[in-house]
Amino acid sequence: MDLSDHQAMSAYTNPGVSQGDRYRISIAIDVVNTRALWNAALSRGLMAPGATFEDVVDTIGPCDDPAIADCLAMLALPADLKGCLVDDFTIDPALPRGVMEASRPWTGASAAR
């Protein structure tokens, strides 16, 4: 696949998908190096116009005691997702490996609007 394939795909519209259909993208990650995560979140945060070191640390916590969910949010929330509106974004601690939460299946509806 080359650049022209990507351009053709981006111009493609699926007639069966109407504007406003909701999709859920899920990933599960293991944080194995909190210092690397914190440094990456700090770097991303400092790219915001007018952001200071103190502002970012207030958001993600200090390096020796990072707010993991806030660091992940700083890195995971897309700055720009062409053609999409991010309506709901959450980061929750995961259940233990292999355990699925069957009590609340996702319905496509969002509580945070």
ChimeraX attribute file (.defattr): number of C-alpha atoms within 10 A of each C-alpha:
attribute: neighborCount
match mode: 1-to-1
recipient: residues
	/A:1	5
	/A:2	6
	/A:3	8
	/A:4	9
	/A:5	10
	/A:6	11
	/A:7	10
	/A:8	9
	/A:9	10
	/A:10	11
	/A:11	9
	/A:12	9
	/A:13	9
	/A:14	7
	/A:15	7
	/A:16	6
	/A:17	9
	/A:18	9
	/A:19	9
	/A:20	9
	/A:21	8
	/A:22	14
	/A:23	7
	/A:24	8
	/A:25	4
	/A:26	6
	/A:27	4
	/A:28	9
	/A:29	8
	/A:30	6
	/A:31	11
	/A:32	8
	/A:33	8
	/A:34	16
	/A:35	14
	/A:36	12
	/A:37	19
	/A:38	26
	/A:39	14
	/A:40	16
	/A:41	23
	/A:42	24
	/A:43	15
	/A:44	14
	/A:45	21
	/A:46	17
	/A:47	10
	/A:48	10
	/A:49	7
	/A:50	7
	/A:51	11
	/A:52	14
	/A:53	11
	/A:54	11
	/A:55	14
	/A:56	20
	/A:57	19
	/A:58	11
	/A:59	16
	/A:60	22
	/A:61	18
	/A:62	14
	/A:63	15
	/A:64	9
	/A:65	11
	/A:66	18
	/A:67	18
	/A:68	18
	/A:69	14
	/A:70	16
	/A:71	24
	/A:72	18
	/A:73	16
	/A:74	22
	/A:75	18
	/A:76	12
	/A:77	13
	/A:78	10
	/A:79	9
	/A:80	9
	/A:81	9
	/A:82	8
	/A:83	8
	/A:84	11
	/A:85	10
	/A:86	11
	/A:87	10
	/A:88	11
	/A:89	10
	/A:90	8
	/A:91	12
	/A:92	6
	/A:93	8
	/A:94	12
	/A:95	10
	/A:96	7
	/A:97	7
	/A:98	6
	/A:99	8
	/A:100	11
	/A:101	9
	/A:102	7
	/A:103	6
	/A:104	7
	/A:105	8
	/A:106	9
	/A:107	7
	/A:108	10
	/A:109	9
	/A:110	11
	/A:111	7
	/A:112	8
	/A:113	6
